[in-house]
Amino acid sequence: MIRSFKNYLHEEDKVAYFTFGRMNPPTVGHEKLLDALSKSAGKNDYFVFLTQSQDPKKNPLDYNSKVKHVRKMFSRHARRVMINKKVRTVFDAATFIFDRGYESLVMVVGSDRVTEFETLLNKYNGSKAQHGFYNFKSITVVSAGERDPDDEGVSGMSASKMRQFASDNNFASFSQGLSSSMSNKDAKKLFMDVRAGMGLKEETVFKRHVELEPVSEAREQFVQGKLFDLGDTVVIKESDEMGIIVHLGSNYVGVQLDENKTVRKWLDDVQKVNISQDNLPKNLKGAMESRIRRYK
């Protein structure tokens, strides 16, 4: 019997990774989730799907605005954030992926939702239903290593906390729950969009390009360049460690403690001290100039 070419050809299964979440609004917790998704996928394709529900209490951002903010905040994942109004549930997402020729599916979620999604997705694998049809060789749900950032609990920087900060007009606290890569301008835009979705008044004020009232004197001074500058020597209040500012973020500073260690601290966590370079601790000398040049 002559064996065909197919007998010799072996191809690995085409695997897709995905996550499905509310992200209303997106937070640093979602950034960790997407980074875990990308790391788990490796060289495989991965997709990010967002829910489309909208209401003033739990889902203030409309679907299109949410996609825009998520793509902007997590720019390295922007191309993986899908915008497709036909994908409204996790089953729609699975069907979407199956229709594109993927043979195996891996979902990445917060640790507290692994069992739930693994049960649901496998239950309907190979079954025609209202959402359509998908039939993967295998479906696996893995943990991103942390709780679901969409959970309504109070631990961590949850989306529910962020909505409360927006409701309280507390931009300083709201901004601390955002990705460090987000500019102050984009952070304010997200803040105002969340408030607008809640039916609060600032939407009209923002559209007229009137600046927000200062919600944190320290932050306003920082934004204006009056609080800290590169090369400033500071003390970390909690640990009394001395370091040098080598990076200015949107709402935080990067502080170098020695040649091999740099930490990120909120504005209220550090205090500027006046000290000459000649009197700097030995662990900071020599490293300061090279680090400052690197971050400029």
Secondary structure by P-SEA (a helix, b strand, c coil): cccccccccccccccccccccccccccaaaaaaaaaaaaaaccbbbbbbbbcccccccccccaaaaaaaaaaaacccccccccccccccaaaaaaaaaaacccbbbbbcccccaaaaaaaaaaacccccccbbbbbcbbbbbbcccccccccccccccaaaaaaaaaaccaaaaaaaccccccaaaaaaaaaaaaaaacccaaaaaaaccccccccaaaaaaaacccccccbbbbcccccbbbbbccccccbbbbbccccbbbbbccccbbbbbbcccccccccccaaaaaaaaac
